[in-house]
Amino acid sequence: MRIAQVAPLYESVPPRAYGGTERVVSYLTEELVKQGHEVTLFASGDSTTAAELIPCCPEALRLNGCVDPIALHLAMLERVAKEARRFDIIQFHVDYLHYPYSKRECYKHVTTLHGRLDIPELLPLYEEFPNIPVISISEAQRKPLRGLNWRGTIYHGLPRDELTLCEREGNYLAFIGRISPEKRLDRAIRIAKKVGMNLRVAAKVDDSDKEYFEREIEPMLHDPLIEFEGEVAGKAKDDFFRGARALLFPIDWPEPFGLVMIEAMACGTPVIAWGCGSVPEIITDNVNGFIVDNEEEAVKAVRNIHRLERGRCRRTFEARFTADRMAQDYVTLYQALIESGSAC
């Protein structure tokens, strides 16, 4: 099958550090190539892939002080449209930016929606584009917009050998992700202090969240139990998850998926999470983690984390959240779209 993958340009594919969408695009692209498909990746020029790479800007936009990222994305989408007849299917990961192109060009396409959908402005958008075929990354993600042209839900997956199991229980709690109001690092810090355990924080601060970080979070980092490490990648991320007793995922928003949960599971590390968004689809309470409603329950969960078998967490990952499973799910969906006869 001739498949095009169209990635955001904000990060390289794969990203150098933080970057959930671009990381998933990389996992999917490489697995599709491995499975024998002819794949073309539209992405930033500093991306690394076994597929054919069509560079649409020299380097990831987060690195070069880009003033107008939308302009470069629109230029990329025009290039995709010009080359569309080369492909059996085009998969977009750039949200709704391509909808006017795809509606008029009528090439075979599908869009994975990676973000939250509880945004009022999306209602008039989808009134204009009701037939655009879309994929959700969890059933919970669909709730605000049930009436879209949903073609399937496909959970993210990781390469089986990227992260490794550690059977031994760790000696610290972990938090990884963006520092923003909805991620609730403040909750994680309070939980760690209440149980008297070290909390290692591997996180980035976006420009849009700097004020929040400086006002709410930075003063909390001076406690000796809290270790702020910035972004981690590669072997450092493997070590970070493997050494943790549990991952704290104390979110306060409708999480569409939560890649860090399955990264933790791949290392055998259980997850303590608030039951928002996709969490109940990813975490099975008392199996690969605990689902809690408040900080008191989270403290109790930390104290009971020894009840969970780390090997079982890894087996849950292998059964449900691998890249080969994700790629095969997408191929099945691509085939159904191609055979349906409708292009736009």
Helices and strands as residue ranges (DSSP letters): E 2-6, H 20-34, E 38-43, E 52-55, G 61-63, H 69-83, G 84-86, E 89-92, H 99-105, E 109-112, H 122-128, E 133-136, G 140-145, E 149-153, E 172-178, H 185-195, E 199-204, G 207-209, H 210-212, I 213-217, G 218-222, E 226-228, H 235-242, E 244-249, H 259-266, E 271-274, H 279-282, E 289-292, H 295-303, G 305-307, H 310-320, H 323-340
